[in-house]
Amino acid sequence: MNTRSAGSERHDTRAVVQLIAGDGRGGADRIALALGEGLRALGLPVAFAVFPEFLERHDLRAQGYTLYPLTRRRGMGGARDVRRRLADARLILSHDSGSRHLALNARLLGLSTPIWFMRHCISGTSRFGGVQLHRLLIQRQIAVSHSVAESLMASGYPASRVDTVHGGVALAPFASPDAAEVAALRERWLADVPPGTPIIGMVARFNVYPAWHAAATDLKGYDVLFAALARLTLPWRLLVVGPKDAADFTALRAMAAHHGADPQRLIFTGFVERMGPVYALMDLNVLPSRSEGLGLGAIEGMAAGVATVASASGGLREVITPGETGLAVPEGNAHALADALHTLLSEAQTRQVLATQGQRAALERFDAARMSARVAELIDLHHPARSAAQ
């Protein structure tokens, strides 16, 4: 059976099915796409079980993947759909909270296909709650960083069934962006910025939630960055990549003003599909997260050759070697972040050294090919392919 034929929805007992509930824009979604390409290049049949929102952004059929389109259904309807459609797969690999719930519920309804979780965030699973279901129903968990692995084990999941594989994406496009695209984006977003003004970039999601207010703390650390920018005496503009709509933009401007940063210096790009040229616009890349499973925004910026400052939080501690491949600041510390930004903006040589060394480290350690090879090894070791007779 050729799982690469466009439009095929026939079951393949050799296929690794990536189950994703996201809309194709998040870091976990992008890592899943990169993993699919990497596994397929290594000869493993790969399929995707995704929702319509994902397919609006990624034409998986045209890319030759076996596809199991899912529909949003109330109650256990979605889990029944997963149980029915993925019963014959070699392995189901979920990537986010929504897909984990679908997979767990499908197992409770009788799905026998092995299920693995790829964990992209710090686990909050209670030792006395969901982790008991995980112990019983989930064969293995792949953590995208040692910090994520440690959180899984701390919650009570058996260490013998946790593997650490640093997440990654194809990084070559970040190291060599198209010059024409860079020029077009510069004209689009930065045409009115005075020449020589440093461009600081932050690539991170942001969602206005019901209890939001301007003084709220933010998981990705936007509030910390705004408080740090308020302390900078050097000129700056902030290129904000990730927040997707007008409500996000309005909320972030209010948060910036609350912390004393000029909201008029914020430049919003909206959702961007091809990120390589965007990083090329930046003089600095920053990610001051309070909790970060890995930190794809830091990795991509480093791969693009941009000096990067991040919090020493979670997986970011594995991404940046302080003083060698970037700068790390204590989580939530706006004063330390302001000092780091000032240092790199005022010391061009330091900025260039960190950019060069950071790029080398990112390309060596976090490329998708490296991730895919390790995941393929784990699949072959722990779940050999079913025979054609099955």
KEGU-649463 format. One line per 5 residues: number of its first residue (from 0); their letters; for each residue x, y, z of N, C-alpha, C. Coordinates in steps of 0.1 Angstrom, whole numbers, always signed. Example, Ala and Ser with C-alpha at 12.3 -4.5 7.8 and 13.67 -1.06 7.14 Angstrom:
2
0 = AS = +132,-57,+78,+123,-45,+78,+132,-33,+78  +128,-22,+71,+137,-11,+71,+129,+0,+79
This chain:
390
0 = MNTRS = +8,-12,+0,+0,+0,+0,+9,+12,+0  +6,+22,-9,+14,+34,-9,+7,+45,-1  +12,+48,+11,+6,+58,+19,+8,+72,+14  +17,+74,+4,+20,+87,+0,+10,+92,-11  +2,+83,-16,-7,+87,-27,-17,+97,-22
5 = AGSER = -19,+108,-29,-27,+119,-25,-42,+115,-24  -48,+118,-13,-62,+116,-11,-65,+102,-5  -55,+93,-3,-57,+80,+2,-62,+81,+17  -72,+74,+20,-77,+73,+34,-78,+58,+39  -71,+49,+31,-71,+35,+35,-62,+33,+47
10 = HDTRA = -65,+24,+56,-57,+22,+67,-44,+15,+63  -33,+17,+70,-20,+11,+68,-15,+7,+81  -13,-6,+83,-8,-11,+96,+6,-7,+99  +13,-1,+89,+27,+4,+91,+27,+18,+95  +16,+25,+94,+17,+40,+95,+18,+45,+109
15 = VVQLI = +26,+55,+111,+26,+63,+123,+16,+75,+121  +6,+75,+129,-5,+86,+127,-2,+97,+137  +0,+109,+132,+2,+120,+141,-12,+127,+143  -16,+126,+156,-30,+131,+159,-28,+145,+165  -34,+155,+159,-32,+169,+163,-45,+176,+164
20 = AGDGR = -47,+183,+175,-60,+191,+176,-58,+206,+174  -46,+210,+172,-43,+224,+169,-47,+229,+155  -45,+242,+153,-49,+248,+140,-38,+250,+131  -26,+244,+134,-15,+244,+125,-6,+256,+126  -8,+265,+137,+0,+276,+138,+10,+275,+150
25 = GGADR = +8,+267,+159,+16,+266,+171,+29,+259,+170  +38,+261,+179,+51,+254,+179,+50,+239,+178  +40,+233,+186,+39,+219,+186,+34,+214,+172  +25,+222,+165,+21,+218,+152,+32,+218,+142  +41,+228,+143,+52,+230,+134,+62,+219,+136
30 = IALAL = +64,+215,+148,+74,+204,+151,+68,+191,+146  +55,+189,+147,+48,+177,+142,+49,+176,+127  +48,+187,+120,+50,+188,+105,+64,+184,+101  +73,+190,+109,+88,+187,+106,+91,+172,+109  +85,+167,+119,+87,+153,+122,+81,+144,+112
35 = GEGLR = +69,+147,+107,+63,+140,+96,+72,+139,+84  +78,+150,+80,+87,+150,+68,+99,+142,+71  +105,+143,+83,+117,+136,+87,+115,+121,+87  +104,+117,+93,+101,+102,+94,+99,+97,+80  +92,+104,+72,+89,+99,+58,+102,+98,+50
40 = ALGLP = +111,+108,+52,+124,+107,+45,+132,+95,+49  +129,+90,+61,+136,+78,+66,+129,+65,+63  +118,+66,+55,+111,+55,+50,+99,+50,+58  +96,+58,+69,+84,+54,+77,+71,+60,+71  +61,+52,+68,+48,+58,+64,+42,+66,+75
45 = VAFAV = +38,+78,+71,+33,+88,+81,+19,+92,+76  +10,+93,+86,-4,+98,+83,-7,+109,+93  -17,+117,+90,-21,+128,+99,-36,+127,+102  -40,+128,+114,-54,+129,+118,-56,+143,+124  -62,+152,+117,-63,+166,+120,-77,+172,+117
50 = FPEFL = -79,+184,+123,-92,+191,+121,-91,+200,+109  -103,+205,+104,-103,+214,+92,-94,+226,+94  -93,+232,+106,-85,+244,+107,-71,+242,+104  -66,+230,+107,-52,+226,+103,-51,+226,+88  -60,+220,+82,-59,+218,+67,-61,+231,+60
55 = ERHDL = -67,+241,+66,-68,+254,+59,-54,+260,+58  -44,+256,+66,-31,+262,+65,-20,+253,+59  -23,+240,+59,-14,+230,+55,-21,+219,+46  -18,+219,+33,-24,+210,+24,-17,+197,+24  -21,+189,+34,-14,+176,+36,-17,+166,+25
60 = RAQGY = -28,+167,+19,-31,+158,+7,-21,+161,-4  -20,+174,-7,-11,+177,-18,+4,+173,-15  +7,+172,-2,+21,+167,+1,+22,+152,+1  +11,+145,-2,+11,+131,-3,+9,+123,+9  +4,+129,+20,+2,+122,+32,-11,+114,+32
65 = TLYPL = -12,+103,+38,-24,+97,+41,-31,+106,+52  -44,+108,+50,-51,+119,+58,-63,+113,+64  -65,+115,+77,-78,+112,+84,-84,+125,+89  -92,+131,+81,-98,+144,+86,-108,+141,+98  -107,+149,+108,-115,+148,+120,-125,+160,+120
70 = TRRRG = -136,+157,+127,-146,+168,+128,-149,+170,+143  -152,+183,+147,-154,+186,+161,-168,+180,+165  -168,+171,+175,-180,+165,+179,-181,+166,+194  -194,+167,+199,-196,+168,+213,-194,+155,+221  -191,+156,+234,-190,+145,+242,-179,+135,+237
75 = MGGAR = -183,+122,+237,-173,+112,+233,-173,+109,+218  -181,+118,+210,-182,+115,+196,-169,+116,+189  -160,+125,+193,-147,+127,+186,-138,+115,+189  -139,+110,+202,-131,+98,+206,-136,+86,+198  -149,+84,+196,-154,+73,+188,-149,+73,+174
80 = DVRRR = -148,+85,+169,-143,+87,+155,-128,+83,+155  -120,+87,+164,-106,+83,+165,-105,+68,+166  -113,+62,+175,-112,+47,+177,-116,+40,+164  -125,+44,+157,-129,+37,+145,-119,+39,+134  -114,+51,+132,-106,+54,+120,-92,+51,+122
85 = LADAR = -87,+50,+134,-72,+48,+136,-69,+34,+142  -79,+25,+141,-78,+12,+148,-66,+4,+143  -63,+5,+130,-53,-3,+124,-39,+3,+122  -37,+15,+127,-24,+22,+126,-13,+14,+134  -1,+16,+130,+10,+11,+137,+12,+18,+151
90 = LILSH = +10,+31,+151,+12,+39,+163,+5,+52,+162  -1,+57,+172,-7,+70,+173,+2,+79,+181  +6,+90,+176,+15,+100,+183,+8,+113,+184  +4,+117,+196,-4,+129,+198,+6,+140,+202  +2,+153,+200,+11,+164,+201,+6,+176,+210
95 = DSGSR = -6,+175,+215,-11,+187,+222,-22,+182,+232  -27,+191,+240,-36,+187,+250,-49,+181,+244  -55,+188,+234,-67,+183,+228,-66,+169,+222  -55,+167,+215,-53,+153,+209,-50,+143,+220  -44,+147,+231,-41,+137,+242,-55,+133,+248
100 = HLALN = -64,+142,+250,-77,+139,+255,-85,+130,+245  -84,+133,+233,-90,+124,+223,-85,+110,+223  -72,+109,+224,-65,+96,+224,-69,+88,+236  -68,+95,+248,-72,+88,+260,-86,+83,+260  -95,+91,+256,-109,+87,+255,-112,+76,+245
105 = ARLLG = -104,+76,+234,-106,+66,+224,-101,+52,+230  -90,+53,+238,-85,+41,+245,-96,+36,+255  -102,+45,+262,-112,+41,+272,-124,+34,+265  -126,+38,+252,-137,+32,+244,-133,+19,+237  -120,+15,+239,-116,+2,+234,-106,+2,+223
110 = LSTPI = -100,+14,+219,-89,+15,+209,-77,+7,+214  -72,-2,+206,-61,-10,+210,-47,-5,+204  -48,+3,+194,-36,+9,+188,-27,+15,+198  -14,+12,+198,-5,+19,+208,-5,+34,+207  -5,+41,+218,-5,+55,+218,+7,+61,+225
115 = WFMRH = +14,+70,+219,+25,+78,+225,+21,+92,+226  +26,+99,+236,+24,+114,+237,+38,+120,+234  +38,+130,+226,+50,+139,+225,+46,+152,+232  +54,+154,+243,+51,+165,+252,+59,+177,+249  +52,+188,+246,+59,+201,+242,+59,+211,+253
120 = CISGT = +52,+208,+264,+52,+218,+275,+54,+211,+289  +57,+219,+298,+59,+214,+312,+47,+207,+317  +48,+195,+322,+36,+187,+326,+30,+193,+338  +17,+194,+338,+10,+198,+350,+1,+187,+355  +4,+175,+350,-5,+163,+353,-3,+160,+368
125 = SRFGG = -14,+159,+375,-14,+156,+389,-10,+141,+392  -2,+139,+402,+2,+126,+405,-10,+117,+409  -21,+123,+413,-32,+115,+418,-44,+117,+408  -42,+123,+397,-52,+125,+387,-50,+118,+374  -48,+126,+364,-47,+121,+350,-35,+112,+348
130 = VQLHR = -24,+113,+357,-12,+105,+355,-16,+90,+356  -26,+87,+364,-29,+73,+366,-35,+67,+353  -42,+75,+346,-47,+71,+332,-35,+70,+323  -26,+79,+324,-14,+79,+315,-6,+66,+318  -4,+62,+331,+3,+50,+334,-3,+38,+328
135 = LLIQR = -17,+37,+328,-24,+26,+324,-25,+25,+309  -27,+36,+302,-31,+36,+288,-21,+41,+278  -11,+48,+283,-1,+54,+273,+12,+47,+274  +17,+42,+263,+28,+33,+263,+41,+41,+266  +43,+53,+259,+55,+60,+261,+52,+75,+260
140 = QIAVS = +61,+84,+265,+60,+98,+264,+73,+103,+259  +73,+111,+248,+85,+117,+243,+85,+132,+247  +95,+136,+255,+96,+149,+260,+106,+157,+251  +102,+169,+248,+110,+177,+238,+122,+184,+245  +123,+182,+258,+134,+187,+266,+136,+179,+279
145 = HSVAE = +147,+180,+285,+150,+174,+298,+140,+180,+308  +138,+193,+307,+129,+199,+317,+115,+193,+316  +110,+191,+304,+97,+184,+303,+97,+170,+308  +108,+163,+305,+109,+149,+310,+109,+149,+325  +116,+158,+331,+116,+159,+346,+102,+162,+352
150 = SLMAS = +95,+170,+345,+81,+173,+350,+72,+161,+349  +74,+153,+338,+66,+141,+337,+69,+131,+348  +82,+129,+351,+85,+120,+361,+81,+125,+375  +82,+138,+377,+78,+144,+390,+63,+142,+392  +56,+142,+382,+41,+140,+383,+38,+125,+385
155 = GYPAS = +47,+116,+384,+45,+102,+387,+45,+93,+375  +48,+98,+363,+49,+89,+352,+62,+82,+352  +62,+68,+349,+74,+60,+351,+86,+65,+342  +97,+67,+348,+109,+72,+341,+113,+62,+330  +111,+50,+332,+114,+40,+322,+107,+41,+309
160 = RVDTV = +96,+49,+309,+88,+51,+297,+88,+65,+292  +98,+73,+296,+100,+87,+292,+113,+88,+284  +112,+93,+272,+124,+96,+264,+125,+110,+261  +137,+116,+261,+139,+130,+258,+145,+131,+244  +138,+138,+235,+142,+141,+221,+140,+156,+219
165 = HGGVA = +151,+163,+218,+149,+178,+216,+141,+180,+204  +131,+189,+205,+122,+192,+193,+130,+201,+184  +125,+201,+171,+132,+209,+161,+124,+211,+149  +128,+220,+140,+122,+222,+127,+133,+223,+117  +130,+223,+104,+140,+225,+94,+146,+239,+95
170 = LAPFA = +159,+240,+99,+165,+253,+102,+172,+260,+91  +175,+253,+80,+182,+259,+69,+176,+271,+64  +162,+272,+62,+156,+284,+57,+158,+296,+66  +161,+294,+79,+163,+305,+88,+177,+310,+86  +187,+301,+84,+201,+305,+82,+203,+312,+68
175 = SPDAA = +194,+310,+58,+196,+315,+45,+183,+320,+40  +177,+331,+45,+164,+336,+40,+165,+342,+27  +154,+343,+20,+154,+349,+6,+155,+365,+8  +165,+370,+1,+167,+385,+3,+156,+393,-2  +149,+389,-12,+138,+397,-17,+126,+396,-7
180 = EVAAL = +124,+385,-1,+113,+385,+9,+117,+393,+21  +129,+393,+25,+133,+402,+36,+131,+417,+33  +135,+421,+21,+133,+434,+17,+118,+438,+16  +110,+429,+12,+95,+432,+11,+89,+434,+25  +93,+425,+34,+88,+426,+48,+93,+439,+55
185 = RERWL = +106,+443,+52,+111,+455,+58,+103,+467,+53  +100,+467,+40,+92,+478,+35,+78,+478,+41  +72,+466,+43,+59,+465,+48,+57,+469,+62  +67,+465,+71,+65,+468,+85,+74,+479,+91  +85,+481,+84,+95,+490,+91,+98,+502,+83
190 = ADVPP = +90,+505,+72,+93,+517,+64,+93,+530,+71  +85,+531,+82,+84,+543,+89,+94,+544,+101  +102,+534,+103,+111,+534,+115,+123,+542,+111  +128,+551,+120,+140,+559,+117,+152,+550,+115  +160,+553,+105,+172,+545,+102,+181,+543,+114
195 = GTPII = +186,+531,+116,+195,+529,+127,+188,+525,+140  +174,+525,+140,+167,+521,+152,+168,+506,+154  +172,+501,+166,+173,+487,+168,+159,+480,+168  +158,+469,+161,+146,+461,+161,+147,+449,+170  +139,+449,+180,+139,+438,+190,+127,+429,+186
200 = GMVAR = +129,+416,+184,+118,+408,+180,+113,+398,+191  +101,+396,+192,+96,+385,+201,+85,+377,+194  +88,+364,+193,+79,+355,+186,+73,+346,+196  +60,+348,+199,+53,+340,+210,+38,+343,+208  +31,+333,+212,+16,+334,+211,+11,+343,+223
205 = FNVYP = -1,+348,+221,-7,+356,+232,-22,+355,+230  -29,+352,+240,-44,+351,+239,-51,+359,+250  -60,+367,+246,-68,+375,+256,-78,+365,+262  -77,+363,+275,-86,+353,+281,-96,+361,+290  -107,+355,+295,-117,+363,+302,-113,+371,+314
210 = AWHAA = -103,+366,+321,-98,+373,+333,-87,+382,+331  -84,+385,+318,-72,+393,+315,-74,+407,+319  -63,+413,+324,-62,+428,+326,-47,+432,+324  -45,+445,+322,-32,+450,+318,-21,+447,+328  -24,+444,+340,-14,+442,+350,-12,+427,+352
215 = ATDLK = -18,+418,+344,-17,+404,+346,-3,+399,+342  +1,+388,+348,+13,+382,+343,+10,+373,+331  +20,+372,+322,+18,+364,+310,+27,+353,+309  +22,+341,+305,+31,+329,+304,+43,+331,+296  +42,+338,+285,+53,+340,+276,+62,+352,+280
220 = GYDVL = +57,+360,+290,+65,+370,+295,+64,+384,+288  +54,+386,+281,+52,+399,+275,+53,+410,+285  +47,+408,+297,+47,+418,+307,+61,+421,+312  +69,+411,+313,+83,+412,+317,+91,+421,+306  +89,+417,+294,+95,+425,+283,+91,+439,+283
225 = FAALA = +79,+442,+285,+74,+456,+285,+80,+464,+296  +81,+458,+308,+87,+464,+320,+102,+467,+317  +109,+458,+310,+123,+459,+307,+125,+470,+297  +116,+471,+286,+117,+481,+276,+115,+495,+282  +106,+496,+292,+104,+509,+299,+117,+515,+305
230 = RLTLP = +126,+506,+308,+139,+510,+315,+150,+513,+305  +148,+510,+292,+158,+512,+282,+159,+527,+278  +171,+532,+278,+173,+546,+274,+176,+547,+259  +180,+536,+253,+183,+535,+239,+170,+535,+230  +171,+539,+218,+159,+538,+209,+156,+523,+206
235 = WRLLV = +143,+520,+203,+140,+506,+200,+126,+506,+193  +124,+495,+186,+110,+491,+181,+109,+476,+184  +97,+472,+188,+94,+458,+191,+86,+452,+180  +91,+442,+173,+84,+435,+163,+78,+423,+170  +64,+423,+170,+57,+413,+178,+51,+403,+168
240 = VGPKD = +55,+391,+169,+51,+380,+159,+45,+369,+167  +32,+366,+164,+26,+355,+170,+11,+358,+174  +9,+369,+181,-5,+374,+184,-12,+376,+171  -24,+371,+170,-30,+369,+157,-41,+379,+153  -47,+386,+162,-58,+394,+158,-59,+408,+166
245 = AADFT = -68,+416,+162,-69,+429,+168,-71,+429,+183  -78,+420,+188,-81,+419,+202,-67,+417,+210  -59,+408,+204,-45,+406,+210,-37,+419,+209  -38,+426,+198,-30,+438,+196,-34,+448,+206  -47,+450,+208,-52,+460,+217,-48,+457,+232
250 = ALRAM = -49,+444,+235,-45,+440,+249,-30,+442,+251  -22,+439,+242,-8,+440,+244,-4,+455,+244  -10,+464,+237,-7,+478,+238,-11,+483,+252  -22,+478,+257,-26,+482,+271,-16,+477,+281  -11,+465,+279,-2,+459,+288,+11,+467,+288
255 = AAHHG = +16,+471,+276,+28,+478,+274,+27,+492,+281  +16,+499,+279,+14,+512,+286,+14,+510,+301  +7,+500,+306,+7,+498,+320,+21,+496,+326  +30,+490,+319,+43,+488,+324,+53,+499,+320  +48,+509,+313,+56,+521,+310,+63,+521,+297
260 = ADPQR = +61,+511,+289,+66,+510,+275,+57,+517,+265  +63,+525,+256,+55,+532,+246,+48,+522,+237  +35,+521,+237,+28,+512,+229,+29,+515,+214  +32,+528,+211,+34,+532,+197,+46,+526,+190  +55,+520,+198,+67,+514,+193,+65,+499,+190
265 = LIFTG = +53,+494,+193,+50,+480,+190,+46,+479,+175  +52,+469,+168,+48,+466,+154,+43,+452,+154  +30,+450,+150,+24,+437,+150,+24,+432,+135  +28,+419,+134,+28,+413,+121,+16,+404,+118  +9,+400,+129,-1,+389,+127,+6,+376,+124
270 = FVERM = -2,+366,+121,+3,+353,+118,+12,+353,+106  +24,+347,+107,+33,+346,+95,+37,+332,+93  +35,+327,+80,+38,+313,+77,+53,+311,+75  +60,+319,+68,+74,+317,+65,+82,+327,+74  +88,+321,+85,+94,+329,+95,+108,+333,+92
275 = GPVYA = +115,+326,+84,+129,+329,+81,+132,+343,+78  +125,+349,+69,+128,+364,+65,+124,+373,+77  +115,+369,+86,+111,+378,+97,+123,+380,+107  +129,+369,+110,+141,+370,+119,+152,+378,+114  +153,+378,+100,+163,+386,+94,+161,+401,+96
280 = LMDLN = +150,+405,+100,+147,+419,+103,+152,+424,+117  +155,+414,+125,+157,+417,+140,+172,+419,+142  +175,+428,+152,+188,+430,+157,+190,+421,+170  +179,+419,+177,+178,+410,+189,+166,+402,+189  +167,+390,+194,+155,+382,+196,+153,+379,+211
285 = VLPSR = +141,+380,+216,+139,+378,+230,+127,+369,+233  +129,+361,+243,+118,+352,+248,+119,+350,+263  +112,+359,+270,+113,+359,+285,+102,+350,+292  +100,+338,+287,+89,+330,+292,+90,+326,+306  +78,+324,+313,+78,+320,+327,+78,+305,+327
290 = SEGLG = +73,+298,+317,+74,+283,+317,+75,+280,+302  +85,+273,+298,+88,+270,+284,+93,+255,+283  +85,+247,+275,+89,+234,+273,+102,+232,+266  +104,+241,+256,+116,+241,+248,+120,+255,+244  +112,+261,+236,+115,+275,+232,+119,+276,+217
295 = LGAIE = +109,+272,+209,+112,+272,+194,+115,+286,+189  +109,+297,+195,+112,+310,+191,+127,+314,+193  +133,+309,+204,+147,+311,+207,+155,+304,+197  +152,+291,+194,+160,+282,+185,+160,+288,+171  +148,+292,+166,+148,+298,+153,+156,+311,+151
300 = GMAAG = +154,+319,+162,+162,+332,+161,+177,+329,+161  +181,+320,+169,+196,+316,+169,+200,+311,+156  +192,+302,+150,+195,+296,+137,+196,+307,+126  +188,+317,+128,+188,+329,+118,+200,+338,+120  +208,+335,+131,+220,+344,+133,+217,+356,+140
305 = VATVA = +206,+356,+149,+202,+368,+157,+206,+365,+171  +213,+375,+177,+216,+374,+191,+203,+372,+200  +203,+363,+209,+190,+359,+216,+192,+361,+231  +181,+366,+237,+181,+367,+251,+168,+360,+256  +169,+351,+265,+158,+344,+270,+158,+342,+285
310 = SASGG = +147,+338,+291,+147,+335,+305,+153,+321,+308  +159,+320,+319,+164,+306,+323,+152,+298,+329  +143,+295,+320,+131,+288,+324,+129,+275,+316  +127,+264,+322,+123,+252,+315,+134,+248,+305  +129,+244,+293,+137,+240,+282,+147,+250,+277
315 = LREVI = +144,+263,+279,+153,+274,+275,+167,+272,+281  +168,+266,+292,+181,+264,+299,+189,+254,+291  +182,+246,+282,+190,+237,+274,+193,+242,+260  +186,+253,+257,+187,+259,+243,+199,+269,+244  +200,+277,+254,+211,+288,+255,+221,+284,+265
320 = TPGET = +233,+285,+261,+245,+284,+271,+248,+299,+274  +245,+304,+286,+247,+318,+289,+261,+323,+287  +262,+334,+279,+275,+340,+276,+282,+334,+265  +277,+323,+260,+283,+316,+248,+275,+316,+236  +262,+312,+237,+253,+311,+226,+241,+321,+227
325 = GLAVP = +241,+329,+238,+231,+339,+240,+232,+343,+254  +222,+351,+259,+221,+356,+273,+209,+350,+279  +210,+346,+292,+199,+341,+299,+197,+350,+312  +184,+353,+315,+181,+361,+326,+171,+353,+335  +171,+357,+348,+162,+350,+357,+147,+352,+353
330 = EGNAH = +140,+342,+354,+125,+342,+350,+118,+353,+358  +111,+362,+350,+103,+372,+356,+110,+385,+360  +123,+385,+357,+132,+396,+362,+133,+407,+352  +125,+417,+352,+126,+428,+342,+138,+436,+342  +144,+438,+355,+156,+446,+356,+168,+439,+349
335 = ALADA = +169,+425,+351,+179,+418,+345,+178,+417,+330  +165,+416,+325,+163,+416,+311,+166,+430,+305  +163,+441,+311,+167,+454,+306,+182,+455,+305  +189,+450,+315,+204,+451,+315,+209,+443,+303  +204,+431,+301,+208,+422,+289,+206,+429,+276
340 = LHTLL = +194,+435,+275,+191,+442,+262,+200,+453,+260  +203,+461,+270,+211,+472,+269,+226,+468,+265  +230,+457,+271,+244,+452,+268,+245,+449,+253  +235,+441,+248,+236,+437,+234,+234,+448,+224  +225,+457,+228,+223,+468,+219,+234,+478,+218
345 = SEAQT = +242,+479,+229,+253,+489,+229,+267,+483,+226  +267,+469,+226,+280,+463,+224,+279,+454,+211  +282,+460,+200,+280,+453,+187,+288,+440,+186  +301,+441,+191,+309,+429,+190,+304,+417,+198  +300,+420,+210,+294,+409,+219,+281,+404,+212
350 = RQVLA = +273,+412,+206,+261,+408,+199,+265,+399,+188  +275,+402,+180,+279,+394,+169,+284,+380,+173  +293,+380,+183,+299,+368,+188,+288,+358,+192  +278,+363,+200,+267,+355,+205,+259,+350,+193  +256,+359,+184,+248,+355,+172,+255,+344,+164
355 = TQGQR = +268,+345,+162,+275,+335,+154,+276,+321,+162  +279,+322,+174,+280,+310,+182,+266,+303,+185  +256,+312,+186,+242,+307,+188,+237,+300,+176  +240,+306,+164,+236,+299,+152,+242,+286,+150  +255,+285,+153,+262,+272,+151,+256,+261,+160
360 = AALER = +253,+265,+173,+247,+256,+183,+233,+251,+178  +225,+261,+174,+211,+257,+170,+211,+248,+158  +219,+250,+148,+219,+242,+136,+224,+228,+140  +234,+227,+149,+239,+214,+153,+230,+206,+161  +222,+212,+170,+215,+205,+180,+200,+204,+178
365 = FDAAR = +194,+213,+170,+179,+213,+170,+173,+212,+156  +180,+207,+147,+175,+206,+134,+165,+194,+133  +155,+195,+125,+145,+184,+124,+150,+171,+121  +161,+170,+112,+166,+157,+109,+171,+149,+121  +178,+156,+130,+183,+150,+142,+171,+145,+150
370 = MSARV = +161,+153,+152,+149,+149,+160,+143,+137,+154  +141,+137,+141,+134,+126,+134,+141,+113,+134  +154,+114,+133,+162,+101,+134,+161,+95,+147  +161,+103,+158,+160,+97,+171,+146,+91,+174  +135,+98,+169,+122,+93,+171,+120,+80,+163
375 = AELID = +126,+80,+151,+125,+67,+143,+131,+56,+150  +143,+58,+157,+149,+48,+165,+140,+43,+176  +134,+52,+183,+125,+48,+194,+113,+40,+189  +108,+44,+177,+96,+36,+172,+100,+22,+168  +112,+21,+161,+116,+8,+157,+120,-1,+169
380 = LHHPA = +125,+5,+180,+130,-2,+192,+117,-7,+200  +108,+2,+202,+97,-1,+211,+84,-6,+204  +83,-4,+191,+71,-8,+184,+74,-11,+170  +81,-23,+167,+84,-27,+154,+71,-28,+145  +73,-26,+132,+62,-25,+123,+54,-38,+123
385 = RSAAQ = +41,-37,+121,+33,-49,+120,+36,-55,+106  +34,-68,+105,+37,-75,+93,+25,-72,+83  +28,-75,+71,+17,-73,+61,+5,-82,+63  +8,-93,+69,-3,-103,+72,-13,-97,+81  -8,-89,+90,-18,-83,+100,-27,-73,+93
